[in-house]
Amino acid sequence: MKYTLGIVKLDPYLINREFSDPKDIYEADERYERIPHKFLVTEDSDFLWFYADKCISHEILKERLGLERVLGGGCLSIDPKLKALVLDNYSGDFGAVPKPVLEKFGKLLLVRFPQCNNVIANPFEPKIRKVMLMSI
């Protein structure tokens, strides 16, 4: 598989914001600054594509960009304390992207973020499934 960056629109101010309170994400609205950057990974022949933009849902991002064959998604941010590009979480619409895939895309994205010197790839879905299985 070849890894390729598609459309990646990032707001330099917002990408550095922390969303410590989950309601900031779920109550976000297109008119406000609190909208996180979401990403999607798609498949096309021998290519995996990475797309990102400020958006309230992965489904809206898919429709906005006219994407097909979505494999998963998550959120994109920068941790200014760690000087790290963070690819984490998962898409409620499309699921998580495996950590090795996120790490490869993260290395491609670092070129666009000179303030970052490493990548944190942390898809949450496997942890959520484990907790759910333990509670059954």
C-alpha positions as CSV (number, residue, x, y, z in Angstrom):
1,M,0.0,0.0,0.0
2,K,1.1,3.6,-0.8
3,Y,0.3,6.3,1.7
4,T,-0.8,9.7,0.2
5,L,-2.1,12.9,1.7
6,G,-5.3,14.2,0.1
7,I,-7.0,17.5,1.1
8,V,-5.7,18.5,4.5
9,K,-7.1,21.9,5.6
10,L,-5.9,23.0,9.0
11,D,-6.6,26.1,11.0
12,P,-3.3,27.0,12.5
13,Y,-4.9,28.6,15.6
14,L,-7.5,25.9,16.3
15,I,-5.2,23.0,15.7
16,N,-3.3,23.9,18.8
17,R,-6.4,24.1,21.0
18,E,-7.0,21.4,23.6
19,F,-10.5,19.9,23.9
20,S,-10.3,18.6,27.5
21,D,-14.1,18.7,28.0
22,P,-15.9,16.2,25.8
23,K,-19.0,18.5,25.6
24,D,-16.8,21.0,23.7
25,I,-16.6,18.4,20.9
26,Y,-20.2,17.1,21.0
27,E,-21.8,20.5,21.4
28,A,-19.6,22.1,18.8
29,D,-21.2,24.1,16.0
30,E,-19.8,25.2,12.6
31,R,-20.1,28.9,13.7
32,Y,-17.9,28.5,16.8
33,E,-14.1,28.0,17.2
34,R,-14.4,24.9,19.3
35,I,-14.8,22.5,16.4
36,P,-12.0,19.9,16.3
37,H,-10.2,18.8,13.2
38,K,-11.3,15.4,12.0
39,F,-9.6,13.1,9.6
40,L,-10.6,10.2,7.4
41,V,-8.6,7.5,5.7
42,T,-9.9,6.1,2.4
43,E,-8.8,3.3,0.1
44,D,-8.4,3.5,-3.6
45,S,-6.6,0.7,-5.5
46,D,-3.1,0.5,-4.0
47,F,-3.4,3.8,-2.1
48,L,-4.5,4.8,1.3
49,W,-5.5,8.5,1.4
50,F,-5.6,10.8,4.4
51,Y,-8.0,13.8,4.5
52,A,-8.5,16.3,7.3
53,D,-10.6,19.4,8.0
54,K,-12.4,21.3,10.8
55,C,-15.8,19.6,11.0
56,I,-18.4,18.5,13.5
57,S,-18.8,14.9,12.2
58,H,-16.9,12.4,10.0
59,E,-20.0,11.8,7.9
60,I,-20.2,15.5,7.1
61,L,-16.5,15.5,6.2
62,K,-17.0,12.5,3.9
63,E,-19.9,14.2,2.1
64,R,-18.2,17.6,1.9
65,L,-15.1,16.0,0.2
66,G,-17.1,13.5,-1.9
67,L,-15.2,10.5,-0.5
68,E,-15.9,6.9,-1.0
69,R,-14.5,3.7,0.6
70,V,-13.8,5.2,4.0
71,L,-11.8,2.9,6.2
72,G,-11.9,4.9,9.5
73,G,-11.2,8.3,11.1
74,G,-10.4,10.2,14.2
75,C,-9.2,13.6,15.4
76,L,-6.1,15.6,14.6
77,S,-4.5,18.1,17.0
78,I,-1.1,19.4,18.2
79,D,0.1,19.0,21.8
80,P,2.2,22.1,22.2
81,K,3.8,20.9,25.4
82,L,5.1,17.6,23.9
83,K,5.6,19.3,20.4
84,A,3.7,16.4,19.0
85,L,1.2,15.9,16.2
86,V,-1.7,13.9,17.7
87,L,-3.8,11.5,15.7
88,D,-6.3,10.0,18.0
89,N,-9.8,8.9,18.8
90,Y,-12.0,7.2,16.3
91,S,-15.0,7.9,14.0
92,G,-18.4,7.0,15.4
93,D,-19.5,6.7,11.7
94,F,-16.5,4.7,10.3
95,G,-14.5,3.3,13.2
96,A,-10.8,3.6,14.1
97,V,-7.7,3.6,11.9
98,P,-5.1,1.0,13.0
99,K,-2.1,2.5,14.9
100,P,0.6,1.5,12.3
101,V,-1.4,3.3,9.6
102,L,-1.8,6.4,11.7
103,E,2.0,6.4,12.4
104,K,2.8,6.3,8.7
105,F,0.4,9.2,7.9
106,G,1.8,11.1,10.9
107,K,5.3,11.0,9.5
108,L,4.0,12.4,6.2
109,L,2.2,15.1,8.0
110,L,5.1,16.2,10.2
111,V,6.5,18.1,7.1
112,R,3.6,20.5,7.4
113,F,4.1,21.0,11.1
114,P,7.7,22.3,11.8
115,Q,6.7,23.0,15.4
116,C,6.3,19.2,16.0
117,N,9.1,16.7,16.2
118,N,7.1,13.5,16.9
119,V,3.7,11.8,16.3
120,I,1.4,10.4,18.9
121,A,-0.9,7.8,17.2
122,N,-3.6,6.6,19.7
123,P,-6.8,5.1,18.2
124,F,-9.2,4.6,21.1
125,E,-11.6,2.0,19.7
126,P,-9.7,-1.1,20.8
127,K,-9.6,0.2,24.4
128,I,-13.3,1.0,24.3
129,R,-14.1,-2.5,23.0
130,K,-12.0,-4.1,25.7
131,V,-13.8,-2.1,28.5
132,M,-17.1,-3.0,27.0
133,L,-16.2,-6.7,26.8
134,M,-15.0,-6.6,30.4
135,S,-18.3,-5.1,31.6
136,I,-20.4,-7.9,30.0
